């Protein structure tokens, strides 16, 4: 006599429900496998983002105002509050459309469009053949070489925000945005280090 099948209707329904639950779980945000780096073989296009390992900071393209989406900027913001921008790469030179790409090319980090127009680059002074860009969990965007040597980091080139872990020195200048819709350096508020011998003092310029 042929043995009865164990796949009864209740068992089938239970299996389908279990599969559906698994699919829902893995489609939720906490199960999304976001990347935190850009390599020579990968790039970041408009619409894509980098997420730091601890899900604290995110880097991507943004518009400073909902009025227009013509000017596109690359920036870093808190995942918990995307409205708080802590760093902007191309504040002086926005991409005029959605064709912007952040990539590692010619040994450095570059922001360009599909026509090859350059809007911003990390000035390292040294070129490496296989660099990598990584968004760290303290909000620092780092350009590294194969031996993990820092070639460039956003902490040494802040815009309007001084984050924990940054070091203030005579070469660091923190400047407010020109306006809420324009992240280029403004003229109203700036903070810099003023050196007197071995001492550093914060100087606010209004």
N, C-alpha and C positions, 0 to 999 in steps of 0.2 A: 504494500500500500504506500502511496506517495505521501511524504510528510507534509503536514499543513504549513503554509507559508507564515512566517512570523511578521510579515508586513501587513498587519491589519490596518484598518482605517484610522483608529486612534494613534497607532505608531507613526503612520505617514504624516498625520496632522502635526503631531508633536515634533517630528524631524523638521518639517517645513518651518514651524515656528522658531525652532532653535537656529536654523540657518538664517532666517530673517533677522533675528536678534543680533547675530554675529555681524551681518552686513550693516545694520544700523549703527552698531558700536564702532566699526572700523571706518564708517563714513563720517563720524562726528569729528569736530575740530581737534580734540585731544589725541586722536589716532592718526591725524594727517602727518605725513613724514616730510616736514619742511626742511629745506637745506639752509645752511648758514654760510656758504662760501661760493666763490666764483673762481673757476680755474681757466686755463687756456682753452680747454675743451668745452667749457660751458660759459654761458653768458646770461645776463638778466635783462629781459625785454620789458617794455612798458606793460604793466598788468601783472607782472610776477614780483615776488618779494623774497628777501632773505629774512630768516627768523633766528635770533640767537638761541643757543642751546637750551637755555633755561626759560625760554619764552618771555623774555623781559622786553626786548627791543626788536623792531622790525625796520627793514630798509626797503624802499621802493620808490616808485614815481608818485607824485602827488600834485595837486593844484591847491594853491593857498586860499582860493576863494571859489565858492560854488557859482559865482556869476559867470565865469568863463572857464572852459577847459582847454583853451588854446595854448597857454604857457604851462609847460610841464617841467617839474623839478625832481631831482633825486634827493631824498632826505631820510633821516632816521627819526623814528617816533616810538613812544611807549606803546606796547601792545595793549596795556590796560586803559590807555587814553590816547588814541591815535591823533587827537587834535593838538597834542603837545609835541611839537617838532623840536628836536634837540640839536640837529645838525642838518645843513643843506650843502650839497656839493656845488651846484651850478647856480647859486643865487644871482650872480651877475649875468648869466647867459642861459636863459631857459630854452628848452627844446620847443619849437613852435607847433608840434603835433605829437601823435602817439607812436612815432617811429623810433624813439630813443632806445638805445641799447647801452647797457653798462657792461664792459668786457675787459678782460686782461689781454692786452696786445702790445707787442714791441717792448715787453718787459715792464709795463706799467698799467695802471688802471685808467680807463678812458670812458668818457661818455660821448657817444656819437649817434648819428642817425643812419637810416638805410642808404643814404647817398654818400656817406663817408665824412660828412661835416662834423668837426670836432667842437664840442660845447664845454668840455671840462676834462682835465686830466690830473692825476696825482704826480706832482713834480718831485721825483726821488733823487735825481742826479746820478743814479746808478741803475743800470739795466740788468735784469736777470732773465735767463732763458725760460725758466719754469716757475714764475711767481704764482701766488694764490692770494685771494682776498677773503678775509673772514670777518664776520660780524660777531664780536664778543658779547658776553652777557652783561658787560658794564656800559655798552653803547659805543664802544670803540671799534671803528672800522679799520682793519689792519691789512697792509700789503706785506706778505712774507715771501721769502725765497725758500728754496728746497730744504735748507738747513734750519728753517723757522726763524731766521734773522729778520727783524723788523726793518723794512725798507721805507715805509711811510705809515702814518697813522692819523686818523682824524682828530685824536686827542691833542695833537700838536698843531692842529689847524681848526680851532673851534669857530663857530659862527656867532650865535647869540646866546649860547647856553654853556655854563661851566659845570661839567658833570663830576661826580665823585671819582677820584682816581686821576684827574688831570693835574698837571703841574704848571703853576703860573710862573712865567719868567719874562724876561724883557722881549722875547720874540713872540709872545702870545698876546693876541688882542681879541677881546670879546665885544662884539658890536651888535646893537639892536637892528631889527629889520627896518627898512626904509618906511614900510607901512604894512598893514595887515595883509595886503594883497601883493606885496613886493618884498621877497626875502633878501634882496641885495643889501649890502651894508648901508645902514642909515647914518645920519649925521647928528642925531639927538643924544644918544647915549653910547659910551664906549668905556670899557674897563681894561686897563693895561697895568703892567708892573713897572714901577719907577724905581730904578736902582740908585742906592746911595752907599757906595762901598760894597760891603757884603750883604747889606740888607735890601729887601724888596718890599715896596709899599704899593698897595693898590691905589691907582689914580683913576678917578671917575671924571670923564670929560662930558660936559653937557653943551 
